[in-house]
Amino acid sequence: MLPVIAAFLVASLAAGETVQPMPIVTTVGCVESDGRGGFTLTRAAEPQALSERMPDVPSADVLLGAKTLKLVGTLDEFGVSAHEGKKVWAKGLLNPGDPLDLLNVTSITQLAVACE
């Protein structure tokens, strides 16, 4: 499998295609059902790319924002549904999307039982 991936990357680079990296980011927002079995992070703060060190967990009174992100990935594994309606700190890979950016969740931490 690895040789196939390497060949694809070499072919893409030779064709002049650029690979867009997906940054690992953190953000704070409210977990909401999308009504179709999925979840979004609403009132999300602007995602911040991680530097070399993982930041400390923000306090429960950290300000919310105006973004909405579609949560994707292994949401059951991270227990995202248990956080519905709650304020959370989420970490994941940010992938620009249309109409919503996608956040492939790698961790989620509840900050408050209500999203205020």
C-alpha positions, 0 to 999 in steps of 0.5 A, spaced: 500 500 500 505 504 501 508 504 494 502 506 491 501 512 496 508 514 494 507 513 487 501 517 487 504 523 491 510 523 486 505 523 480 501 529 483 508 533 484 510 531 477 503 534 475 504 540 478 499 539 483 500 542 490 498 538 496 494 543 501 496 541 508 490 540 513 492 544 520 491 541 527 487 546 530 483 548 537 477 552 538 471 553 543 464 552 541 457 549 542 455 542 540 449 541 536 445 536 532 445 537 525 438 534 524 441 528 520 445 524 525 451 528 525 453 534 529 456 541 528 460 546 532 456 552 532 458 559 535 465 557 534 471 561 536 476 562 530 480 556 530 487 557 532 493 552 529 497 548 534 504 550 535 509 546 538 506 545 544 498 543 546 495 549 549 492 549 556 485 547 557 481 554 556 476 556 562 469 555 562 468 563 561 472 563 554 468 567 549 465 564 543 465 566 536 461 566 530 463 560 526 460 554 524 464 547 523 461 541 521 464 535 525 466 529 522 471 523 523 470 518 529 465 522 533 462 516 537 469 514 539 470 521 542 463 521 545 461 527 541 453 526 542 454 526 550 456 534 549 450 536 545 448 543 547 454 544 551 460 548 551 466 544 549 474 545 547 475 541 540 481 539 537 482 536 530 484 537 523 481 543 519 479 542 512 476 547 508 469 546 505 463 548 502 458 551 505 461 549 512 469 548 514 470 541 516 473 539 523 475 532 523 475 531 531 481 528 534 479 530 541 473 534 545 473 536 552 467 539 555 468 546 558 461 547 561 454 544 561 450 550 558 453 553 552 453 561 554 
